[in-house]
Amino acid sequence: MIEGAQLSDDDLRELFALFSSPTEEEVAQIYSVQEPLFFRNEDITEEYSLVQEKGDYARDAWRAVIYFLRRHGYKLTKDGQPVNFNTF
């Protein structure tokens, strides 16, 4: 069993970029070095101001985390059963 997970600065940049890129097109751009949305361009020390409904915030955060975990090889289970990431 792997105990916990350590997040690097690049992991934090990627999570922030995923969270702040709600469309599939924007998600694709965060992994493209040529795009201004490329996740390694994020300054994680900068302050971020959020203006959106709490429900939208929660959905975007959940989507970002699930996408990040799937991309990094983690598997999600609920009550011992695998969860299909493609349903998020």
Secondary structure, 3 states (H helix, E strand, C coil): CCCCCCCCHHHHHHHHHHHCCCCHHHHHHHCCCCCCCCHHHCCCCCCCCCCCCHHHHHHHHHHHHHHHHHHCCCCCEECCEECCHHHC
